[in-house]
């Protein structure tokens, strides 16, 4: 996989520039992703201002989406505030099977995910829960980048993912209407950091 990423013209030059004499490897790819993810966390979103007492920070539609998020849609079962991921609750992270990338493929063709590390059958095709902060800016979605739009990603999850032998039991069809999907998406917009993303200053 590292060689495949390093072979892409749009990445090859960047890895050589940022990691001289190393290029794209498992370690440098992990370092690059970690550096990117550190830019996604900020505490000045509309949602943050709302929970700090500014009732006008969210629109009425965003408030409806927040109610759905923690209620009918059950998103907060895995996307736990304030980071909007349960991966922060354990030193080992948290990994779930949504069924993404399992449909229509023979098992040897499926990315087996976390099981490669743990050898635990329960971790087959499970991946770490991403933070939803700045999710509006991080398309494409899922571990394989297979979903181009946020609406498609939300619909997929709201319908309970894709059935497979290891689908997370918390994923069920929430039976959301198109209007409720739109409200959820509006709420996710409230997790967007103001301004442009930029690397954290060195300490």
N, C-alpha and C positions, 0 to 999 in steps of 0.2 A: 504493500500500500504506500509506504513512504517513497519508494522508487517511482511509483505511478504518479504521485503528487509532484515529486521533484522533476518529473519529465514534462510537466505541463509548462508551456512557454510563459504563461502569465505568472507562474510561481517560481520557476527556476531562477530567474535573475534576482528576484526579491530575496530568496533564501541565500543565494550567494552573497548578496550585498549585506544582509543582516547577520549571517552566520558564515563568515569567510572560512574556507577550508573544511567546512562541514556540510554545507548545502542542506538538502531536505533529508532528515532522518527521523526516527521515532522521537528522539529527544528534542530536536529543534522544532518539529511540528507541534509537540506538546507545549514547548515554551512559547511559540507563536500564538497558539490558541489561548493559553493562559493569559498572555499579555492582552489579547483582544478582550477576553472576558472581564478583565479588571476594569476596562473602560465602560462596562455596561452598568456598573453600580453607582448610583448617585442618590442623594436624599432630598432632591428638590423637584420632584415630580408633582403633578396635580394631585395624585393620590396621597403622597406624603403630606402635602399641605392640608388635604381633607382630613386625614386622621389626626393631624395636629390641631384641628378645631376650625378650619376654614370651610364652612359648609358650602360656600360658593365656588370652591375650587373645582368641583365636579359638576358637569351638566346633569340634568334630570335623567337623560338616557344613560350616562355613565353610572349614575347611582343605581339605576335599574339593573345595569350590567353587574355591578358590584354585589347586589342582592342575589342575582342569579349565580354568580361566581362562587359564593359561599353557601348557596342554598340549592336550588333545583339542579343546577349543572354540576355541582359537587367538584368544581375545579380545585378548590383549596384542599382536597384530600391529599394531593401530591404537590400542588403549587402553593406552598405554605408561605404566607406573608411573614416577615417583611421582604424576604428575598424572592418569594414566589417560587420556591423549589424546596423539596424535602431533602435534597442532597446536602444541605447545610446542617442537618440535624444529626448527622453521624460522621465520625471520622472516616468511615468507609464509603460515604456517599449513599445515594439511594438510586436503585435501578428498577425500571418497569418495562414490561412488554406491552406495547400498544398495538402490535400486529403490523406496524409499518414495515414494508419490505418483505413480508412473508407470503403475500397472496400471489398465486399463479407461478410459484417457483418450486423447483425440487429442493428438498432440504439441503443438499450440499451447496446450493447456490445462495442460500440465505445467510446473511451476516449474523453469526451466532452471538455477538455482543459480549456481555459480561461473563458468560460461562467460560470464555477463553482464559480469564484470569482466575476465577474461583473454582472451576470444574464442578460447580453445583448445578444439577439439572434444572433447578428452579430459576436459574439465571439465563436460561437459553433465550436468545433474541431480546434480552433486556438491556436498556440503555439509561444513562443518567438523566434525571429530570432536569431540563434546562430552566434557568431563571426566565421569568416572563418580563422582566424589566427591559425596556427598549425592544420588546419583541416586534414592534411595528417596523423596526429598522433592520431586522436580522434575517430576512428572507434569503434563500429558500429554507424550508422548515424540515424538521426531523433529522435523525442521524445521517440519513442518506441524501438529504437535500432534494427529496423527491416531490415536495409540494411547493409550488411557486408563490402562492398567495396566503395571507393570513386567514382570509375567510375559508378557504379550502381546509386549512389546518384545523380551524375551530370546528368546522362541520364534522370533520373526520373524528375528532376527539369527542364531540358532543353526541355522536351516534354510537360511541362505545368502542372506537377503534376497529380493528379487523380481527375477526375470529381466527384463532390458531390454538395449538395445544398448550400454550403457556400465557395466554392473554391475562393481564392483571385483572383480578376479580373486582376491582373498584371501577373498571370501565364497563359501563352499561349505557344503553341509549337513554339519554335524558329527555328525549322527545321535545326538543326545543323548536319553537316556531321560527320562521325567517326573521321576524321582528326581534325575537329574543337573541338570535345569533348576532344580529346587528348591534344589540345593546351590549352583548359580551365584548364584541370587537371594539365598540366605543369605549368600554371600560379599560380594555387593554391599552388603548391610546393614552389613558391617564397615567400609565407607567412609563411614559416616554420622558427621557431627560430633556431639559431645555437646552437649546444651543446645539452645537456640533459635538460629536464624540471626539475625544482627543486622549492620548496616552496620559496616565498619571505622571505628575512630576516626580523625578527621582528624589529619593530621600538619602 
